[in-house]
Amino acid sequence: MRPGRADVVAEQLLDLVLDGTFPIGGPLPSESDLASRFGVSRLTVREAIRSLVPTRVLDVQQGRSTLVNPTRLWSPLDGRLLLARSRAGGDPLLLPRRLMEARRAVEVAIVELAAVRRKESHLERLRSLHRKMLDGHAREDAAAAAEADLAFHEALFDAADNVFLDALFEPLTSVLRAMRQETSAVRDFRSHALDRHAAILRAIEAGDPVQARAAMEAHLQQTEEDVEHYLDPTGRAAR
């Protein structure tokens, strides 16, 4: 799933803020200057800046220069920002590793609960999403496969029926989505995920929490191995 031009420019802007090229508290260059720097149109620059507003990295006000906010104001769990900080910190794979730790702490418990609490409506939803993953993979539509993948995990939380665990997972979704923009580009990564999701689904259908736990642990282990194998030293997938 290749990012659009505005997404690429937004990523470059974050990198330049983090390396001090555009200092904290200072203004960004004009749209014209940024367009020349990145070799894109002013409209693309404007879209990139607008897309960064939710991160609170930039202070955008009509009729005034766009300023770089103090880091204390930045969104702590925005996926793109976390990835950019990971790159700037010198170990772009640190964030994926930490994310896997968090997922193990939460999602293994989730599938155990889902296996014993799921209703037929939950099973129908999970089956439908797995079919969408298969369809997206077969059509080489990485974006569709990735969205169905994320929705599958959200459906597991619905089946587990625990609002407190929901609250733990919700902040991770933007990070997971940002990671999938890289990993879903790799066909083998998607293929492995399909197999592991099928095993999770079978365990949930069987109502077997032990089998479900083992299937989720195997999925997360495979994911971690694939991240280490397929992401390059910059934290991006080889395309």
C-alpha positions in Angstrom: 0.0 0.0 0.0 2.0 2.9 -1.3 1.4 6.3 0.5 0.1 9.2 -1.6 2.3 12.3 -2.2 0.8 14.3 0.6 1.5 11.4 3.0 5.1 11.3 1.8 5.5 15.0 2.3 3.9 14.8 5.8 6.4 12.1 6.7 9.3 14.2 5.4 8.1 17.2 7.3 8.0 15.2 10.6 11.5 14.0 9.9 12.8 17.5 9.4 11.1 18.7 12.5 12.6 15.9 14.5 16.1 16.5 13.2 15.9 20.2 14.0 15.8 21.5 10.4 12.5 23.1 11.4 13.1 24.0 15.0 10.5 23.8 17.8 8.7 27.1 18.2 9.8 28.4 14.8 7.8 28.8 11.6 7.7 26.4 8.7 8.9 27.8 5.4 6.2 29.1 3.1 4.2 26.7 1.0 6.1 27.8 -2.1 9.4 27.1 -0.5 8.3 23.7 0.8 6.8 22.8 -2.6 10.2 23.6 -4.2 12.1 21.6 -1.5 9.9 18.5 -2.0 9.3 18.9 -5.7 5.5 18.9 -5.3 2.6 21.4 -5.8 1.6 23.9 -3.1 -1.7 22.0 -2.9 0.1 18.8 -1.9 2.1 20.7 0.7 -1.2 22.2 2.1 -2.7 18.7 2.2 0.3 17.3 4.0 0.2 20.1 6.6 -3.5 19.6 7.1 -3.0 15.9 7.7 -0.6 16.6 10.5 -3.0 18.8 12.4 -4.3 15.8 14.5 -0.7 15.2 15.7 -0.6 18.7 17.2 3.0 19.0 15.9 2.0 22.1 14.0 0.0 25.1 14.9 -1.9 26.1 11.8 -3.8 29.4 11.9 -5.4 31.2 9.1 -3.4 34.2 7.8 -0.3 33.4 9.9 2.8 31.3 9.6 2.5 27.7 10.6 4.5 27.1 13.8 6.1 24.0 15.2 4.5 23.3 18.6 6.5 22.3 21.7 6.9 18.5 22.0 4.8 18.5 25.2 1.7 19.3 23.0 2.3 16.5 20.5 -0.1 13.6 20.4 1.5 10.8 22.4 0.0 7.9 20.4 -0.3 9.1 16.8 1.0 6.3 14.7 2.9 8.3 12.1 4.5 10.4 14.8 5.6 7.4 16.8 7.1 5.9 13.6 8.9 9.2 12.8 10.3 9.4 16.4 11.4 5.8 16.1 13.3 6.6 12.9 14.8 9.7 14.5 15.9 7.7 17.6 18.3 5.5 15.5 16.4 2.2 15.9 13.4 2.2 13.6 12.5 -1.4 14.7 12.2 -0.4 18.3 8.6 0.8 18.0 7.4 -2.4 16.2 9.0 -4.4 19.0 7.3 -2.4 21.7 4.0 -2.6 19.9 4.3 -6.4 19.8 4.9 -6.4 23.6 1.7 -4.4 24.1 -0.3 -6.7 21.7 0.8 -9.8 23.6 -0.2 -8.3 26.9 -3.7 -7.5 25.6 -4.7 -9.6 22.6 -3.9 -13.0 24.0 -6.3 -12.4 26.8 -8.9 -11.1 24.3 -9.0 -14.2 22.2 -9.4 -16.4 25.3 -12.5 -14.4 26.3 -13.8 -14.2 22.7 -13.6 -18.0 22.5 -16.0 -18.4 25.4 -18.2 -15.4 24.9 -18.7 -15.2 21.2 -22.1 -15.3 19.7 -23.1 -16.4 16.2 -23.2 -12.8 15.1 -19.6 -12.4 16.1 -18.6 -15.5 14.2 -20.4 -14.3 11.1 -18.5 -11.0 11.4 -15.2 -12.7 11.8 -15.8 -15.0 8.8 -16.8 -12.1 6.7 -13.7 -10.1 7.5 -11.5 -13.1 6.9 -13.1 -13.5 3.4 -12.4 -9.8 2.8 -8.7 -10.3 3.8 -8.6 -13.3 1.3 -10.2 -11.2 -1.4 -8.0 -8.2 -1.0 -4.9 -10.4 -1.0 -6.0 -12.3 -4.1 -6.6 -9.0 -5.9 -3.3 -7.5 -4.7 -5.4 -4.8 -3.0 -3.1 -4.4 0.0 -5.2 -1.5 1.4 -8.4 -3.5 1.5 -6.6 -6.5 3.0 -5.0 -4.3 5.7 -8.3 -2.7 6.7 -10.0 -6.1 6.9 -7.1 -7.3 9.0 -7.5 -4.5 11.5 -11.3 -4.9 11.6 -10.8 -8.6 12.3 -8.9 -7.7 15.5 -11.5 -5.1 16.5 -14.2 -7.8 16.0 -12.3 -10.0 18.4 -12.6 -7.3 21.0 -16.3 -7.0 20.4 -16.6 -10.8 20.9 -14.6 -10.6 24.2 -17.2 -8.1 25.5 -14.9 -6.2 28.0 -15.0 -2.4 27.9 -11.8 -2.1 29.9 -9.8 -4.2 27.5 -11.4 -2.1 24.7 -10.0 1.0 26.3 -6.5 -0.5 26.4 -6.6 -1.4 22.7 -8.1 1.7 21.2 -5.0 3.9 21.5 -3.0 1.2 19.6 -5.2 1.3 16.5 -3.6 4.3 14.8 -0.1 2.8 15.4 -1.3 -0.5 13.9 -2.8 1.2 10.9 0.5 3.1 10.3 2.5 -0.1 10.6 0.2 -1.8 8.1 0.9 0.9 5.5 4.4 -0.7 5.4 3.8 -4.4 6.1 0.8 -4.9 3.8 2.9 -4.0 0.8 4.7 -7.4 1.3 2.7 -10.3 -0.2 4.4 -13.0 2.0 3.5 -10.9 5.1 -0.1 -10.8 4.1 -0.1 -14.6 3.3 1.3 -15.4 6.7 -1.3 -13.2 8.3 -4.1 -15.0 6.5 -3.0 -18.4 7.7 -2.7 -17.2 11.3 -6.1 -15.4 11.2 -7.7 -18.6 9.9 -6.3 -20.5 12.9 -7.6 -17.9 15.3 -11.0 -18.1 13.6 -11.1 -21.9 13.9 -10.3 -21.7 17.6 -13.0 -19.1 18.2 -15.5 -21.2 16.3 -14.6 -24.2 18.4 -15.1 -22.2 21.6 -11.7 -23.3 22.8 -9.8 -20.6 24.8 -6.6 -22.7 25.0 -6.5 -23.2 21.3 -7.4 -19.5 20.7 -4.5 -18.4 23.0 -2.0 -20.6 21.1 -3.3 -19.4 17.8 -2.9 -15.7 18.8 0.5 -16.3 20.3 1.6 -18.0 17.0 0.2 -15.1 15.0 2.0 -12.4 17.0 5.3 -14.4 16.9 5.0 -14.8 13.1 4.3 -11.1 12.8 7.3 -10.1 14.9 9.5 -12.4 12.8 8.1 -10.9 9.6 8.7 -7.4 10.8 12.3 -8.2 11.5 12.7 -9.9 8.2 10.9 -7.6 5.8 11.4 -4.1 7.2 14.6 -2.5 6.1 17.0 -0.6 8.4 14.9 2.6 8.0 11.8 0.7 9.3 10.1 0.6 5.8 9.1 -2.5 3.9 11.2 -3.4 0.8 9.0 -2.7 -2.2 
